[in-house]
Amino acid sequence: MGMNNMDVSDLYLLQNVPPYHLQALVKTRRLPQPLTNPTDAISSSSLNLPEIGEALFDPETCQEVIRGLGELETRILNELVACGGRANSRDLALYFTSAQMLNTGKDKHVGAQFIAPSEKSSDVSAFPGTEPQTGGTRYKRDTPAQGIGSLRPYAEAASTSALQYPTPHPHGVFEQALHRLLMLGLLFWGKQTNFVGRDYANGVYDGVLIVPQAVMDAAQAVLRSHVEAQFIAPSSQADALATDYQDGLRSLQRSLYLYWSLVSSVREGLSLVSSKLLSRPALRQVIEQLGPITDIERIRTEADGPHLLFMRLLLMKLGLLYERNGAILAAPADAFFALPLLERARRCYRLWLETSFWNELSYLPGVILRPGPGPLDPAHPEVIHARAMAMERILQAQPGVWHALPAFIARAKLYVPYLLFPRQYGARAERYSTGSNPYGWDFRLRHGWLTHREGWHMVEGGFIRAMLSGPLCWLGLVELHEENDMDAFRLLPQSALITGETAYDIEELPRGKLVVQPNFEMLALAPVSEALLIRLDRFAERTRLEQIAQYRLTKASVTRAIQMGMHAEEIQQVLEQAAGGSLPQNVCYSLMEWERQARRIELWPRMTLLEVDDAALLDELFADAKTRPLFGRRLAPLLAEVVSDQLANLQELLWQREYLPALVAAPVYNQVLESGRMPAHEPQWRLLEDGLLQPCYPVVNLYLAAQLECITTYDEATGWRRITPSSIQRSPDIPLEHIVRFLQQYCLDGVPPSFLIRLKLWGGGYDRQNVISVEAAPMLRLSAQALRDIQADEEVGELLEEEVPSENRLVRVPQDRLARVVELLRERGFVVDD
């Protein structure tokens, strides 16, 4: 290997090594001693570093040295190569101690066998941190999994004791193994390591260990010669699991169905409080629906039951639930639950992995966040990124084998040291303080601050614990070992299928048959699909749901279904299809009779109707197999029901056929002028002083335009509508007050005052008194009592004329303006008697 072929970083490592250690490397590896001047003392200048590097990092020589390593040295080198070639020495020691890989007694040389860095080997003993060879805890494989319905607040039982890094000792097993690797030139200390005045090859230092690139290449070359025999191809492994994965996935899907069915059965939905969490009565309904809970009293708010909150937010993200007017309501779920089981599970997993609806930082055990996130606050983008990096580490674990969480977290730090806090936000020692992390929070213990080492295992490690004991457990990917305070986990067999993207041609288990009995009892045999349960819920009462589902047909349940738009024929068709045959005759007869009784008098709230001008259009739509599902019954030649959730599709269909359908909430606009009920709507016209109505939009509200035609005429010059005396007098049954209110509400800037006078004159708004008299004679202004007394006086009373009627009003007009006032009043339509 020439100088040009040697990696520059490897040469840089040699330049920072003390001369005495270089000399020791030359002797240990029996390299030629390339001194520039043999008589000089050993120094960096006297050593020919390129020649030393060429001999030290020769590929064949490195591979031979690696094959001759002992078991522990091989494991250490293996781990460093797998995590990128550099790691902190004390973090590495903590992992090996936590995984109990230092209690191996006398070191064994494994010769040519090189241990693969990946954990996915068929040989468990070849994988650090899975199940220790000696002295380790072997967890029972038949430990029951945590129930999907368990609502215990997760991550509570995680160990929060003070972290104890192993004390370095010059003669310790780990330190001696590092010493041998350093003496062989397979490892080097980072430049920042403080070993001035001490032995470079000592393994007790707290610093960064670096594997030269040439050594990494040699180690990987040794690995490739063994990897074929060590690994099971992921696709083959997934194919082997494809036949028995379904039972592990049904728990989550059944819980999602139960939650959704509860919400759909409550007409007003589940109520929310001001914090957008479920109210306590609604929360109790959810808990009772999802199964018996032993610690129900400790769940006082929805935030106290993270599993419940997770399911609700997941259902909302799936589009199966939505919020409206302070309540959670159910959306149609047929399409989702009709999907294959694996597709549903993958959708749920991807939504959690790639979106922000769930925030694991809200559930760090033993750590206080200030100010911290709320229960419904979305996750920060860095949390989503950290979630993906943590999943890469979790999926490297061997499925079906118990993994100790402390060892797993210690190992994760070697691979993703900047899991939640990117390097650019500041030094490690300050990352848990406000201003030094992307979240703007303080991360602290209940009593004191976090150090950077303790903090990683409490914060980043707590984040991994929250993932494993929360969403991954609820999604059916992992199983927790509850007997040891959640200190171990294992990947379930179906995890490879759910997290992968490969399309497998997996045949689902045949769905159980529906048995309809003459006594109206129905049994859905296992396995019961959620799609069938949703259909049965519409017209039957569920009495039991375990391995089998038990329903009962009643008159009330069928009547309820008919009120929701179903028909007896449709109910019978669903039952016959699920049962695979005909129904008992008494059941068929009862369905028809119950429908007949229910339809004697029908009130259909929130019904959407389509009214057309040409019956041929409805004939065409009903005859087309693609458009027929958009409609319900055809009530008349020009009138048909529209399926409630198909309105948007019908509008788009009509637009494509060049129709402009008017959408209106009838009968809001029916007889607006006659009734005087003016629905809220933006102005449609501008009323000019001459009575013309200028449209504000190219197409105005068609229902309001139809009402306007009752009080207007068509103006040929402009093409607009105009209010005239004849148009007002043409509709004597419409009160003038309603006409004025209509124009005030639906005309921009209301009615001009000058036109309002004409409008009232045309409509008899002045009690049909359109005569104005000009009084030029002198008049007396006095009180009513004085007027009566004066009129009784014989001498004065004879001199007075008639009293002005009380219903009339007098107003002063200056003499010089009288002529102009009279002229304008006559223009407005008044008769002025002067």
Secondary structure, DSSP 4 states (H G I P E B T S, - for coil): --TTTS-HHHHHHHHTS-HHHHHHHHHHTT----BSSTTSPS-TTTB-HHHHHHHHT-HHHHHHHHHT-BHHHHHHHHHHHHTTSEEEHHHHHHHHHHTT-S---S--B-TT----SSS-BS-GGGSTTSS-SSS-----TTPPPPPTT--PPTTSSS--SPP-PPPP-TT-HHHHHHHHHHHTTS-EE-TT---TTS-TT-S---SEEE--HHHHHHHHHHHHHHHHHHB--HHHHHHHHTTS-HHHHHHHHHHHHHHHHHHHHSTT-EEB-TTSSBPHHHHHHHHHHH---TTGGG--SGGG-HHHHHHHHHHHHTTSEEEETTEEEEPP-HHHHTS-HHHHHHHHHHHHHHSSS--GGGG-TT-EEES---TTPPPPHHHHHHHHHHHHHHTTSPTTS-EEHHHHHHHHHHH-TTSSS-GGG--GGGTTSTTSSTT--EEEETTEEPPHHHHIIIIIHHHHHHHHHTHHHHTTSEEE-GGGTT-EEEE-TTHHHHH-------PPPPPPPEEE-TTSEEEEPSSPPHHHHHHHHHHSEEEEESSSEEEE--HHHHHHHHHTT--HHHHHHHHHHHHTSPPPHHHHHHHHHHHHHHTSS---TT-EEEE-S-HHHHHHHHH-TTTGGGEEEEEETTEEEE-GGGHHHHHHHHHHTT--PPP--TTTTTTHHHH---------EEE-TTSEEEESSSS--HHHHHHHGGG-EE-TTTSSEE--HHHHHT-TTS-HHHHHHHHHHHBTT---HHHHHHHHHHTTTTTT--EEE---S------HHHHHHHHH-HHHHTT--PPPPTTS------GGGHHHHHHHHHHHT-EEE-
